[in-house]
Amino acid sequence: MRAVCHSFLRWRVHAYRSQAVFPGPAWVLGWGVAREQVAYVAACVAVIFGSLCYMLCDFAGWPLLVYEPYERIWMVAAEPPSVASMLFPGMLLWGLCGALLGAASSLVILSKRTKPLPQSAITLLGAWAASSTAFTAMYFLWGLWPF
């Protein structure tokens, strides 16, 4: 009887140790995409969408959260009501919303993918993230050009 219990316990320990450990929920990681690829793609897409929304809110005249320092009030306006208006908090909110939307959309898309991403696509996505940040910086530098 003792040998049967001992062999049963050995079998249970082996079965427990050989179970595959899944590092996270399936809807976040996807079945075929590695965890580091998911994090890298989500970060790159968040940078691209964030810089795009940050630039477009100024270019397209989207409504912004504006702070009037002399009157000490917050308002939502498409155009600054005075010269001293601070538009930066509203632009940051648009950029943050774009980054969150980009990261969430990339996680949803990668959860449907069953194959790992090719290295060329990952490299290209990183280059797009860097160039979108550079284009956004150049857009605002061009607006300040006469200094």
C-alpha positions as CSV (number, residue, x, y, z in Angstrom):
1,M,0.0,0.0,0.0
2,R,2.8,2.4,0.8
3,A,4.5,1.8,-2.6
4,V,1.2,2.6,-4.3
5,C,0.7,5.9,-2.4
6,H,4.3,6.9,-3.0
7,S,4.1,6.2,-6.8
8,F,0.7,8.1,-6.9
9,L,2.3,11.1,-5.2
10,R,5.3,11.0,-7.6
11,W,2.9,11.0,-10.5
12,R,0.9,14.0,-9.1
13,V,4.1,16.0,-8.5
14,H,5.3,15.2,-12.0
15,A,1.9,16.2,-13.5
16,Y,1.9,19.4,-11.5
17,R,5.4,20.4,-12.6
18,S,4.8,19.6,-16.3
19,Q,1.7,21.8,-16.6
20,A,2.2,24.7,-19.1
21,V,2.1,28.1,-17.4
22,F,0.4,30.7,-19.5
23,P,1.9,34.2,-18.6
24,G,-1.3,36.2,-19.0
25,P,-4.9,36.3,-20.2
26,A,-5.4,35.1,-23.8
27,W,-7.2,38.3,-25.0
28,V,-4.1,40.4,-24.2
29,L,-1.3,38.2,-25.4
30,G,-2.8,36.3,-28.3
31,W,-1.8,32.7,-28.9
32,G,1.0,33.1,-31.4
33,V,2.5,36.5,-30.6
34,A,5.3,36.7,-28.0
35,R,4.8,38.8,-24.9
36,E,7.7,41.2,-25.7
37,Q,6.4,41.7,-29.3
38,V,2.9,42.6,-27.9
39,A,4.5,45.2,-25.5
40,Y,6.7,46.6,-28.2
41,V,3.9,46.9,-30.8
42,A,1.5,48.4,-28.2
43,A,4.2,51.0,-27.2
44,C,5.0,51.9,-30.8
45,V,1.3,52.3,-31.9
46,A,0.7,54.3,-28.7
47,V,3.5,56.7,-29.7
48,I,2.2,57.0,-33.3
49,F,-1.4,57.6,-32.3
50,G,-0.4,59.9,-29.5
51,S,1.8,62.1,-31.6
52,L,-0.8,62.1,-34.4
53,C,-3.6,63.3,-32.1
54,Y,-1.3,65.8,-30.4
55,M,-0.5,67.3,-33.8
56,L,-4.0,67.1,-35.3
57,C,-5.7,68.8,-32.4
58,D,-3.8,71.9,-33.2
59,F,-3.9,71.6,-37.0
60,A,-7.6,70.7,-37.3
61,G,-8.8,73.0,-34.6
62,W,-10.3,70.4,-32.3
63,P,-11.8,71.7,-29.0
64,L,-9.2,71.9,-26.3
65,L,-9.2,72.2,-22.5
66,V,-7.9,75.8,-22.0
67,Y,-6.7,77.4,-18.8
68,E,-7.0,81.2,-18.4
69,P,-4.3,82.1,-15.8
70,Y,-5.5,85.7,-15.2
71,E,-9.1,84.7,-14.6
72,R,-8.2,81.3,-13.0
73,I,-10.8,79.4,-15.0
74,W,-10.8,76.2,-17.1
75,M,-12.8,76.1,-20.3
76,V,-13.2,74.1,-23.5
77,A,-12.6,76.1,-26.6
78,A,-11.5,75.6,-30.2
79,E,-9.6,78.9,-30.4
80,P,-7.7,80.5,-27.6
81,P,-9.9,83.3,-26.1
82,S,-6.9,85.5,-25.2
83,V,-3.1,85.7,-25.8
84,A,-2.3,84.4,-22.3
85,S,-4.4,81.2,-22.7
86,M,-2.6,77.9,-21.9
87,L,-3.5,75.3,-24.6
88,F,-1.0,72.7,-23.5
89,P,-3.2,70.8,-21.0
90,G,-5.8,70.2,-23.7
91,M,-3.2,69.2,-26.3
92,L,-1.7,66.7,-23.8
93,L,-5.2,65.3,-23.1
94,W,-5.7,64.7,-26.9
95,G,-2.3,63.1,-27.1
96,L,-3.0,60.8,-24.1
97,C,-6.4,59.8,-25.5
98,G,-4.7,59.0,-28.9
99,A,-2.0,56.9,-27.1
100,L,-4.6,55.0,-25.1
101,L,-6.7,54.3,-28.2
102,G,-3.6,53.2,-30.2
103,A,-2.4,50.8,-27.4
104,A,-5.9,49.3,-26.9
105,S,-6.5,48.8,-30.7
106,S,-3.1,47.1,-31.1
107,L,-3.9,44.8,-28.2
108,V,-7.2,43.9,-29.7
109,I,-5.7,43.3,-33.2
110,L,-2.8,41.2,-31.8
111,S,-5.2,39.1,-29.7
112,K,-6.7,37.8,-33.0
113,R,-3.3,37.0,-34.6
114,T,-2.1,33.4,-34.5
115,K,1.4,33.8,-36.0
116,P,4.4,35.8,-34.6
117,L,5.2,39.1,-36.2
118,P,8.0,39.2,-38.7
119,Q,11.1,41.1,-37.7
120,S,10.8,43.5,-40.7
121,A,7.3,44.6,-39.5
122,I,8.6,45.2,-36.0
123,T,11.5,47.3,-37.3
124,L,9.2,49.2,-39.6
125,L,6.8,50.0,-36.7
126,G,9.7,51.3,-34.6
127,A,10.8,53.5,-37.4
128,W,7.2,54.9,-37.8
129,A,7.1,55.6,-34.1
130,A,10.4,57.6,-34.3
131,S,9.4,59.4,-37.4
132,S,6.0,60.4,-36.2
133,T,7.6,61.9,-33.0
134,A,10.1,63.8,-35.2
135,F,7.3,65.1,-37.6
136,T,5.3,66.3,-34.6
137,A,8.3,68.1,-33.2
138,M,9.1,69.6,-36.6
139,Y,5.5,70.8,-37.0
140,F,5.6,72.7,-33.7
141,L,9.2,74.0,-34.4
142,W,8.1,75.3,-37.7
143,G,5.3,77.3,-36.0
144,L,7.9,78.9,-33.7
145,W,10.3,79.5,-36.6
146,P,10.6,83.4,-36.5
147,F,11.5,83.0,-32.8
